[in-house]
C-alpha cells in the first residue's frame, strides 16, 4: 500500500548528536484497530525517511510512530510543533501544512534545501540570523534566474523586493548605463528602496546568467524587526558602496576618447572599445558619406547608423573609410540599457574587414 508522506522539519536542537536545524523527515503510515470476539488488535505501519546522510534514531522513531497511532494516519497529523523524548539531547520538529511528496521528490527537495542552507549560512547577510532560525528564514525567500543583460531593477521603479545573489554576478548602472558596481555571489541589493520607501536610485542588470533569492517588503521588514543587528549591517554596507561609487566616478574609465581614424584604423578603434568593455557612443565625423554613430554596451555593438544604413550594414560600411574624426563619449540613454546586441562582435568585425577588402580598400 502507498501512503501519503508528510514532512517534518527540525527547527530547534538542544545538543542533539544526530540531527541539525533544517533537517527534514518524510513520514507515512497508518494505524488500524481491529476487534474480534475474543481479542483486540492494533496493526500499524510507519515509514520514516531520514534526512540524507543522517543516522536512524530509535527514540525519534518511536515518537513519530506514536504520532501516527494517535492520529490513525500520518497525513491526518495536525500542523504544529513536536518534540522528541530526548536522550543526551533533544530536537523540536515543525509540521507546516501537508507537503505530500513521492520518494524521489523528497530526496531532491531535501538535497537542494540542505545545499542552500550550507551555502547561505556563510553569506554576510545570513550570518546575522540565528542558526536555529536560518532554515525558516530562508524558506521566506523565492528563487529566480535571469539571463545575460536582463534588467532586474530599473532606476525610478518602485522598489518591491530585497535580493541576494546566489550564483553569477549583477552590475549596478548609473544614469548613463556605466557600471558603478559589480555584485558577486553573496552580495545583496534592493534594500535601500525598502528602507527609505523611495524609488530605485540605480538600474541593476544581470552581468551574465545569474540566480537570485528575493523577498517582498513585508517579509523583509519582518526579518528586520526580529534581528535589529541587521540595521548595523546595512549601515556599514551603505558606507562601503558610497566609497566604491566614488572610486568609479573618478576612475580613468569615464574619460572621453578622441582622435582621427587615419591615426588609428576603425578596426583598431573598435577592438580597443570592445576589449575595454566600454559603454558609450562613438561618433565619427568628416566621413565621405556624412556622420557615423555607434552605441556600445560593455564593448558589444548595440546600435549603428551610417550612410543611410542601420545595424550590421552601417557597421560594415565604416571599414571603407580612411579619414575622419572620432569621439567616444561614455554613457547611454536609458532606452539602450537592455537593447539587444547587433551580433557577436568578432564575427561582425571579420565580416566588415572582408567586405572592405573585397571592395578594394
C-alpha positions in Angstrom: 0.0 0.0 0.0 1.2 3.5 -0.7 0.6 6.2 1.9 1.0 9.9 1.5 4.1 11.4 3.1 4.2 14.4 5.3 7.4 16.4 6.0 8.5 17.4 9.5 11.5 19.8 9.7 13.9 20.3 12.6 13.7 24.0 13.7 15.4 23.7 17.1 18.1 21.5 18.5 19.5 21.1 22.1 22.8 19.2 22.0 21.3 16.5 19.7 24.2 14.3 18.5 22.5 13.2 15.2 20.4 16.0 13.7 20.8 19.7 12.8 18.4 22.6 12.2 16.9 22.4 8.7 16.9 18.5 8.6 13.7 17.0 7.4 11.9 13.7 7.8 9.3 12.2 5.5 6.7 10.3 7.5 4.0 8.0 6.2 1.9 5.2 7.8 -1.4 4.1 9.2 -2.7 2.5 12.4 -5.8 0.2 12.4 -7.7 -1.0 15.4 -9.2 -4.5 14.9 -11.7 -6.1 17.2 -12.7 -9.7 17.3 -14.9 -11.8 19.5 -12.1 -12.6 22.0 -9.4 -10.1 21.3 -8.5 -6.6 20.1 -5.5 -5.9 17.8 -3.6 -2.8 16.7 -2.0 -3.0 13.3 0.5 -0.3 12.4 2.8 0.5 9.6 5.1 3.5 9.8 7.8 4.5 7.3 10.3 7.2 8.2 12.7 8.6 5.6 15.7 10.2 7.4 17.4 13.3 6.0 20.2 12.3 3.6 23.4 11.1 5.3 21.9 11.1 8.8 21.6 8.1 11.1 18.5 6.4 12.4 17.3 7.3 15.9 15.2 4.7 17.7 13.9 7.2 20.2 12.7 9.6 17.5 11.3 6.6 15.5 9.2 5.6 18.5 8.0 9.2 18.9 6.9 9.5 15.2 5.3 6.1 15.3 3.2 7.2 18.3 2.1 10.3 16.3 0.8 8.0 13.6 -1.0 5.8 16.1 -2.6 8.8 17.9 -3.9 10.2 14.6 -4.6 6.9 12.8 -2.7 8.1 9.7 0.4 10.2 9.1 -1.4 12.6 6.8 -4.0 13.3 9.5 -1.4 14.6 12.0 -2.3 18.3 12.6 0.0 21.1 12.0 2.2 22.1 14.9 5.4 21.6 16.8 6.5 18.2 18.2 9.4 17.4 20.5 11.3 14.1 20.7 11.5 12.3 24.0 15.2 13.1 24.3 18.4 11.3 25.1 21.6 13.2 25.6 19.9 16.0 23.6 16.6 17.0 22.1 15.1 18.3 18.9 11.9 20.1 18.0 10.1 19.5 14.7 7.6 21.6 12.9 4.8 20.4 10.6 3.7 23.2 8.4 0.8 22.1 6.2 0.7 18.9 4.2 3.6 18.6 1.8 2.8 15.3 0.2 5.9 14.0 -1.6 7.0 10.9 -3.5 10.3 9.4 -2.6 12.3 11.0 -5.4 10.8 14.4 -4.8 11.6 14.1 -1.1 15.3 13.4 -1.6 15.7 16.0 -4.4 14.0 18.6 -2.3 16.0 17.9 0.8 19.3 17.8 -1.0 18.6 21.2 -2.6 17.4 22.7 0.7 20.4 21.3 2.6 22.8 22.6 0.0 21.2 26.0 0.0 21.4 26.3 3.8 25.1 25.4 3.7 25.7 28.0 1.1 23.8 30.8 2.7 24.9 30.4 6.2 28.3 31.9 5.2 26.8 34.9 3.4 27.3 38.2 5.3 23.6 38.9 5.5 22.6 35.5 6.8 25.4 35.4 9.3 23.3 37.9 11.3 20.5 35.3 11.6 20.4 32.8 14.5 21.3 29.4 13.2 18.2 27.9 14.8 16.0 30.2 12.7 18.1 30.1 9.5 16.1 27.4 7.7 12.8 29.1 8.4 14.1 32.5 7.2 15.5 31.0 4.0 12.1 29.5 3.3 10.6 33.0 3.2 12.6 33.7 0.0 11.8 32.8 -3.6 14.3 31.9 -6.3 14.6 33.3 -9.8 17.0 33.0 -12.7 17.9 35.9 -15.0 19.5 35.8 -18.5 22.6 37.9 -19.5 21.8 41.6 -19.7 18.3 41.1 -18.3 17.1 44.1 -16.3 16.3 43.2 -12.7 15.6 46.6 -11.3 15.2 49.8 -13.4 16.1 53.2 -12.0 12.9 55.1 -11.0 10.8 52.0 -10.5 9.2 51.2 -7.2 11.4 49.0 -5.0 9.3 46.0 -4.0 11.9 43.3 -3.3 15.2 42.6 -1.5 17.6 40.4 -3.4 20.5 38.1 -2.6 22.9 36.9 -5.4 23.4 33.1 -5.1 25.1 32.5 -8.5 26.6 34.6 -11.2 27.0 38.4 -10.9 24.9 41.5 -11.4 26.1 45.1 -12.2 24.7 48.4 -11.0 24.4 51.1 -13.7 24.2 54.8 -13.3 22.1 57.2 -15.5 24.5 56.8 -18.4 24.5 53.0 -18.2 28.0 53.0 -16.9 28.8 50.2 -14.3 29.4 51.8 -10.9 29.4 48.4 -9.0 29.6 44.7 -9.6 27.9 42.4 -7.1 29.1 38.8 -7.0 27.7 35.8 -5.1 26.8 36.6 -1.5 26.0 40.3 -2.2 22.6 41.9 -1.6 20.7 44.7 -3.3 17.3 46.4 -3.3 17.4 47.1 0.5 17.7 50.9 0.2 14.4 51.3 -1.7 12.6 49.2 1.0 14.3 51.0 3.9 13.7 54.5 2.5 10.4 53.7 0.8 11.7 55.6 -2.3 12.0 54.5 -5.9 15.2 52.7 -7.1 18.1 55.0 -7.5 20.0 52.8 -9.9 19.4 50.2 -12.6 20.6 46.6 -11.8 21.3 44.2 -14.6 22.4 40.6 -14.9 26.1 40.6 -15.9 25.9 37.1 -17.1 23.3 34.4 -16.3 22.6 34.6 -12.6 20.2 33.3 -9.9 18.8 35.3 -7.1 16.8 34.9 -3.9 14.3 37.6 -3.3 11.8 38.5 -0.7 9.0 41.1 -0.6 8.8 44.3 1.5 6.5 42.8 4.2 8.6 39.8 4.9 11.9 41.8 4.7 10.7 44.2 7.4 9.5 41.2 9.5 13.1 39.9 9.4 14.5 43.3 10.3 12.2 43.7 13.3 13.3 40.3 14.6 17.0 41.0 14.1 17.9 44.6 14.9 21.6 43.8 14.3 20.8 43.9 10.6 20.4 47.7 10.8 24.1 48.0 11.6 24.9 45.6 8.8 23.0 47.8 6.3 24.6 51.0 7.6 28.1 49.6 7.0 27.0 48.3 3.6 25.8 51.7 2.5 29.1 53.3 3.6 31.1 50.7 1.6 29.0 51.2 -1.5 29.3 55.0 -1.4 33.1 54.6 -1.3 33.1 52.3 -4.2 30.8 54.6 -6.3 33.2 57.5 -5.7 36.1 55.4 -7.0 34.2 54.6 -10.2 33.3 58.3 -10.7 37.0 59.3 -10.5 38.4 56.4 -12.5 40.0 56.6 -15.9 37.2 54.7 -17.5 35.0 57.8 -17.6 37.5 59.7 -19.8 36.4 60.5 -23.3 38.4 59.4 -26.3 39.0 61.5 -29.4 41.3 61.4 -32.5 41.5 60.7 -36.2 40.9 57.4 -38.0 44.0 58.0 -40.2 45.9 57.6 -36.9 44.0 54.6 -35.6 42.0 52.5 -38.0 38.3 51.7 -37.5 39.3 48.1 -36.9 41.8 49.0 -34.1 39.4 51.6 -32.6 36.5 49.1 -32.3 38.8 46.4 -31.0 40.0 48.8 -28.3 36.5 49.7 -27.2 35.5 46.0 -27.2 38.5 44.8 -25.3 38.0 47.6 -22.7 34.3 46.7 -22.3 33.4 50.3 -22.9 29.9 51.6 -22.7 29.0 54.7 -24.6 28.6 56.4 -28.0 31.2 56.6 -30.7 30.6 59.4 -33.2 32.8 59.7 -36.4 32.5 62.9 -38.4 34.1 64.2 -41.6 33.5 60.9 -43.4 32.8 60.6 -47.2 29.1 59.9 -46.5 28.4 62.1 -43.5 28.5 61.2 -39.8 28.5 57.7 -38.3 27.2 56.9 -34.9 27.7 53.7 -32.9 26.4 52.7 -29.5 28.3 50.1 -27.4 27.4 48.4 -24.1 30.2 46.7 -22.3 32.1 46.5 -25.6 29.2 45.0 -27.5 27.7 46.8 -30.5 24.0 47.6 -30.0 23.3 50.5 -32.4 24.9 51.6 -35.7 24.0 54.1 -38.3 25.9 55.5 -41.3 25.4 56.4 -44.9 21.6 55.9 -44.6 22.1 52.3 -43.3 21.4 50.8 -39.9 22.7 47.9 -37.9 25.2 45.4 -39.4 25.3 47.1 -42.8 26.2 50.5 -41.3 29.0 48.8 -39.3 30.4 47.1 -42.4 30.3 50.5 -44.3 32.7 52.2 -41.8 35.6 50.0 -42.7 35.7 51.5 -46.2 36.7 54.9 -44.7 40.3 56.1 -44.3 39.8 59.7 -43.0 37.5 61.1 -40.3 37.4 62.4 -36.8 36.1 60.2 -33.9 34.9 60.9 -30.4 33.8 58.4 -27.8 31.5 59.6 -25.0 30.9 57.3 -22.1 27.2 56.6 -21.2 24.0 55.5 -22.9 20.4 56.8 -22.8 18.1 54.6 -20.7 16.3 53.2 -23.7 19.5 51.4 -24.7 20.3 49.8 -21.3 18.8 46.5 -22.4 18.9 46.8 -26.2 19.8 43.6 -27.9 23.3 43.2 -29.4 23.6 43.5 -33.2 25.6 40.3 -33.3 28.8 38.6 -32.0 31.4 41.3 -32.1 34.4 39.4 -33.6 32.2 37.9 -36.3 30.9 41.3 -37.2 34.5 42.7 -37.3 35.8 39.9 -39.5 32.8 40.3 -41.9 33.4 44.1 -42.1 37.1 43.7 -42.9 36.4 41.0 -45.5 33.8 43.2 -47.2 36.2 46.2 -47.2 39.0 44.1 -48.7 36.7 42.8 -51.5 35.7 46.4 -52.3 39.4 47.3 -52.8 40.2 49.1 -49.6 
